[in-house]
């Protein structure tokens, strides 16, 4: 049985905590690490593969976002372009101010 921690503070003020808890260290080797544990022998290669997959996915997401952004920019620019064309036509067909 684990000993419980006794403090001089009132028990209602802090939650009860098991200070003697030990997590399961089933496969822990005490600082020794085998060079090959049955996985890919190179940890750098695993990191490289993960990094490459992340960059491919982020590039795909970036291209989708840029396409949506282009649609939003074109939709918001259309009224401004139409207004400029209309003002130019109005000034071209109106009589001079002299």
C-alpha positions in Angstrom: 0.0 0.0 0.0 1.3 3.5 -0.9 1.9 6.0 1.9 -0.3 9.1 1.7 1.2 12.6 1.9 0.3 14.5 5.0 0.5 18.3 5.1 -0.2 20.9 7.7 -2.7 22.7 5.3 -6.4 22.4 5.6 -7.7 19.5 3.4 -10.5 21.5 1.8 -8.1 24.0 0.3 -6.2 21.9 -2.2 -7.2 18.7 -4.1 -5.8 15.5 -2.7 -2.9 14.4 -4.8 -1.0 11.1 -4.8 2.6 12.3 -4.6 4.0 8.8 -4.8 2.4 7.9 -8.1 4.6 6.0 -10.5 3.6 5.7 -14.1 4.1 2.4 -15.8 7.6 2.1 -17.2 7.1 -1.4 -18.6 9.7 -1.2 -21.5 12.0 1.4 -19.9 15.7 0.4 -20.2 17.3 2.8 -17.8 19.0 5.1 -20.3 20.0 2.3 -22.8 18.6 2.7 -26.3 19.1 -0.1 -28.8 20.1 1.1 -32.2 17.5 -1.0 -33.9 14.1 -1.7 -32.3 12.4 -3.3 -35.3 11.4 0.0 -36.8 13.1 2.0 -39.5 16.8 2.0 -38.5 17.1 5.8 -39.0 15.2 8.2 -36.8 16.2 10.9 -39.2 14.5 9.1 -42.0 11.2 8.8 -40.0 11.4 12.5 -39.3 12.1 13.3 -43.0 9.1 11.2 -44.1 6.9 12.9 -41.6 8.2 16.4 -42.6 7.7 15.6 -46.3 4.1 14.4 -45.7 3.3 17.5 -43.7 4.8 19.8 -46.4 2.8 18.1 -49.1 -0.4 18.4 -47.1 0.2 22.1 -46.2 0.9 22.9 -49.9 -2.3 21.2 -50.9 -4.3 23.2 -48.3 -2.5 26.4 -49.3 -3.5 26.0 -52.9 -7.1 25.5 -51.9 -7.0 28.6 -49.7 -5.4 30.7 -52.5 -8.2 29.6 -55.0 -10.9 30.6 -52.5 -9.1 33.9 -51.8 -8.9 34.6 -55.6 -12.6 34.1 -55.9 -13.3 36.4 -53.0 -11.0 39.1 -54.4 -12.6 38.9 -57.9 -16.1 39.0 -56.4 -15.2 42.1 -54.3 -13.3 43.8 -57.1 -16.1 43.4 -59.7 -18.3 46.3 -58.4 -15.3 48.7 -58.3 -14.3 47.8 -61.9 -17.9 48.2 -63.1 -18.2 51.6 -61.4 -14.9 52.9 -63.0 -16.1 51.8 -66.4 -19.5 53.5 -65.9 -17.9 56.7 -64.7 -15.5 56.7 -67.7 -18.5 56.2 -70.1 -20.5 58.9 -68.4 -17.6 61.4 -68.7 -17.0 60.5 -72.3 -20.6 61.0 -73.4 -21.4 64.1 -71.4 -21.0 67.6 -72.7 -17.9 69.7 -71.6 -18.2 72.0 -68.5 -17.2 75.2 -70.4 
